[in-house]
Amino acid sequence: MLIIHFLLNGTIVAIELGLVAGIGWLAWKTPLVMSGLTAGLALVLGLRLEIRRLGFEMPFYFERAGRVSGIFRAAVGGGHALLKATVAGIVAVMTFSGTEQGRLQVMAGIFAACVLVGSMLLRRLTISFGAKPAHWGFFRMGAPLGLLFSAAMSFFPPPTSVEVARKVLLDLPARPSIAQGAEALFSLRLWIDDLLVRLLASHVGPDWAKMVGIVVGSNMLAGFVIAVYAVAIAEVVRILEEAHWRLRGIGGRRV
């Protein structure tokens, strides 16, 4: 029985790692598919969670909502979900599209690692505090995971002004493809982030400027995209683990 328990745990871990690797591969090889999947997941999660959260918030905002509360929650919650899904899809395609395959491969690896960290953290919160992975991850994990991604991306060397001008003004065709436009935008974003750090360095010092640059950098936008996949994987792992415990005759116990 102990061997079966060990094998089942190993299988769950392998599934989690496989899902993370698959997401990283999608980000690297098929950014458009990745963008559509991101928007779809964010919309499905958002429609369920945004409307449900508003049900708890309505008494905080209104003393007498009456019969219109259901319509209000559906309209506002659905609107929030649609907006988040649209932004997440755009961020995904602009982050992982490009023409430099080496850079895209590294970014996809960093993204996958951040997703794994998010999934593991959500599972730890579930084990220690009974957290609901979807609820906490969707609403609260975007910022810390974005910070982690931004910190890792800060090691990319920023382009010079000449390199940015060449990519944006000279190398970019009149009708650029998504990959070409994303590559130029990536260089421009790095240059703007680096410019902000250099401006701050004269006032707060280079070390503090670097930290501020990580917090307010454009790569923070990817945090919500990472959180969406961390939530999806954490939920899959939770379901598998609960099924595992039920098979062992410990019905209803959470791990």
N, C-alpha and C positions, 0 to 999 in steps of 0.2 A: 504493500500500500504506500509506503514511503517513497518507493521508486516511482510509482505512478504519479504521486503528488509532485515529486521533483520534475518529472517529465512534463507534466501539465503546466507547471510554473515556467519551465524553460520554453515551452511552446508559446505561452502568452507573451513572454519577453521577446521571442523571435518575431511574433506578429507585430508587436509595437515597433521594433527596429525596422521591420520590413515596410511598414506603413510610412515611417519617417523617411526611409531611403527612397521609397516610391514618390513621395512628395518632393524631395530634393531633385529626383530625376526629372519629374514633370517641370519643375521650375527651370531646370537647365535646358531641357530639350524642347519642350512645348509650352512656351510662356503664354500663348493665347489660350490653350486648353486650361492652363493653370489659372489664368485670369477668370475664365468662365466658371471653373469649379469653385474658385474663391468667392465670387459673387453669389453663386448658387447656395453654397454652404452658409455664407453670412446672411443671406435672405431667409433661408429656412430657420436658422437659429434665431435671427432677429424677430421674425414674425411671432414666434412662440414666446420668446423671452421678453421682448419689449412690451407686448400687450399684457403679458402676465404681470410684469413689474408695475405697470401703470395701475393695475387693479389694487395693488397695495398702496400706491402713492395718491390715489384719488382723494381719500379722506384728509390727507395732508394739505392738499391744495383747495378742495371745495368742501363746504359743510353740507351742501345739498346739491348733489349732482343729478339725482333723479334717474329717469329712464334714459336720458341721453348719455349716461356714463359709458355704456357699452359701445355706442357709436363713436364717442370721443376717443375711447381707448383704441378702438380698431383703426381710426383715422390717424391719430397721432403716433401710435405704436407702429402701425404699418408704414407710415411715412418715414419714421426714424430708421426702421429696418431697411427700407428701400434705399435711403440715402447712404447708410453705412455700407450696404452691399455694393452700390455703385462706386463709391470711393475706394473700397477694398479691391474691387476688380481693376480699377484704373491704376492704383498703386502697384498691384501685382504685375500687370503687364509692363508698366514703365520701369519697374525694378529689375525684372528678369529678362527683358528684351534687350538686344544689343548685337553688336557685330564681333566683339572680342571674346572668343570662346573661352579662353583661359580665365579671364576675369569673371565671366558668367558662371563657370564651373566652381570657382572659389566662392562666389556669392551664394550659389545654390547650396554648397556645403555648409556655409555659415548659417544660412536660413534653416536647413534641416537640423543642425545642432541646436539652434534656439528653439525649434519646435519640440525637440526631444526634452530639453530642459523644462519647457513649459508643461509638457505632458507629465513628466516625473514630479514636478512641483505640485501640480493639481492632484495627482494621486497621493502625494504625501499629505496635503491639506485634507483630503478625504479620509485618510487613515487616522490622522492625528485629531482632527477637529470635526469630522463629519461634514466637510464642505461638499457642496453640490458642484461638480466640475464645470458643467455648462453655465450655471449662474455666475459663479465667481470668475471663471475664465473669460466669458464673453464681456463682462462689464468691468473687470478689474485687472486683467492680465496684460492688456494692450500696452500700457505705459512701461511696466518693468521689462517686458520682452522687447519692446522697441528700444529701450535703453541698452539692453544687452546686445542687440543687433547693431545699434549705432556705435557702441564701444568697439565691437569687433571690426566694423567697417572703417573706423577711424585710422586703422593701420594702412589703409590704401593711400599711396602717395598722391597728394593733390596735383592736378595739372597746372602748368604755368598759364599765364594769360595768353601767351602766343599759341600754346596748344589748344586752348579753348577757342580762340578766334579762328584757328585753322579748321577745327572740327565743325564749328557752327557756321562760319561764313564761307569757307572754301570747299571743304569736303562734303558738305551737306547738299544734295541735289535739290533742284527746284521742287520736285515731288518725292520727298523721302519716304522710304518704307517705315513701318513701325519700328523695326530693328535699328535703322539708321537714325531715326528721330530719337529713340530711347538712348542710343549711345551718345549722341550729342547732348541730350538732356542730363545724362549721368555725369558727364565731364563738367557741364555747367553747374550742376548741384554741388559737386565736390569743390569746385572753384569758389562758389559763393560761401559754402561752409568754412573753407579755409580762410577766405577774406574776413569773415566774422571773427574767427579765432585770432587772426593777426591784429584786427582792430582792438579786440578786447585785451590782447597781451600787453599793450602799452599802458593799460590802466590797472589790471589786476594781476599781471604776471603771466608767463607762458603756461605754467602748470594749471592754474585756475582757469585760464582762457580755454585750454584744451578740454577741461571737464565741462565747462559751460557749453562749448561747441558740441560735445557729445549729447548733452541734454536737449539742446534746441536745434540740432542738426536735422536735415531733411530725411535722414534714414530712420528717424523715430516713427515716420509714417507707416513703416512696415510692421510696427508692433501689433496692430490690430489683425493684420493678415496672419501673422505668426500665431496669435491667440486663437483665431478661428480653427486652425489646424490642430493646435494643442488641445483645444476643447474636444474636437471630433475624435482624436486618438485616445484621449483620457476616458471619454465615454465608452469607446469600444473596449478598452482594457478593463474598465469597471464592470461592464456587462459580462465579459469573459471570466473575470475573477469571481463574480457572484455566482455564475453558473458552475464554476469549479467547486466552490464551497457547498453549493446545493448537492452536487454529485457526491460529496463526502458526507452528506447527511447532516450538514450544519445549515439547514434552511434558514434564510432570512438574515444570516450574519453578514455584516459588512466588513470588508477588509481594508 
